[in-house]
Amino acid sequence: MIRAADSDSLIWSEYSEEFPGIRSEEGSVRSKKKAWGLVILSWLCMVIAPILFAIVSMFLLLVIGLSEDMSWGITGVMIYVLMFFILIAFLYIEGKLGSLWKLFELPPKKKAFVLIIIVSVVDFLLVVVYTIGYDFILGPPGEIELFFDPDSANNPLILALLFTSMSIGAPLVEEMFFRGYILDSLRTIHSDAVSIISSGLLFGLMHNPFFLFIGDFYTIGSASIGGFLYAWLRIQTGSLWPSIACHFLWNTTIFVLMFA
């Protein structure tokens, strides 16, 4: 005797076989939900874990007698080490480690060089236009204080730590995560355009995830512009190196302008 539930399942199975498009559409929806679930989960881990780690790290370093700025410099470098291992964990779980390493293959040098210059110039121009528009509509963006003690700007070790996190840690780890893991995860379920926009917005939000309470929208917008361009560059070259180079040039330029 067939129960009602079994009967419904049998009818649905026969219906699905007659109309295979229904089954493929259902699988596509399920695949999208899973992919987005992993993307959001990894993004949250990349936001929350560093914050919790920073709280503990700062407390311990201050307890042993280091200054606030030295403690923050060390913590900043260690945060990118933590983020790297979080990324590796997600890649390992999903069996994508091999695909990420392939993105470190060198692209055609001439093409990559030209595109790096174009993207860097366009990035600068768009951020200038964005800054002018933001200033006109919402007023000047808030200034960010890098140091607790202004004299720390003259400390070579603290500056070296800041450079390491800004110009080495950020370009490497953030590009691997956003232009490697997230971008390619989204490209399996969306078009390149949707993947570029989505990964770029997530990149921007990561630079100030608590914008409703702290700071303003400016950093999110300026970072998102870079996120869109770097994602496009990654797709065009098939390699992470060009986007890493652009990210390095951007952050290093900011570092030099701040402390030159």
Buried (B, 14 or more C-beta within 10 A) or exposed (E): EEEEEEEEEEEEEEEBEEEEEEBEEEEEEEEBEEBBEBBEEBBEBBBEBBEEBBEEBBEEBBEEEBBBBBBBBBBBBBBBEBBBEBBBEBBEEBEBEEEBEEBEEEBEEEEBEEBBEEBBEEBBEBBEEBBEEBEEEEEEBEEEEBBEEEEBBEBEEBBEBBBBBBBBBBBBBBBBBBBBBBBBBBBEBBEBEEBBBBBBBBBBBBBBBEBEEEBBBBBBBBBBBBBBBBBBBBBBBEBBBBBBBBBBBBBBEEBEEEEE
